[in-house]
Amino acid sequence: MKSSQLKALLSEPQEGNRSFNTLAKDLGVKVVVFDPMETATEEASRNPATYVSVMRRNVADLRQAFGQ
């Protein structure tokens, strides 16, 4: 794991952090939520504003996860 320079585990919103918390703690990395929108409601997935909002949140979360 050290040679891969792993910094974070990505979890989907519907999954939550619980399943990764122990593993992340053991590896010394963060758990970060990444929303692929696969489980979004049909209404939300058709709304361009929702898509842009979710993708902006994903970018912010990824930047935090990788320290940028």
Buried (B, 14 or more C-beta within 10 A) or exposed (E): EEEEEEEBBBBEBEEEEEEBEEEBEEBEBBBBBBBEBEEBEEEBEEEEEBBEEBEEBBEEBBEEBEEE
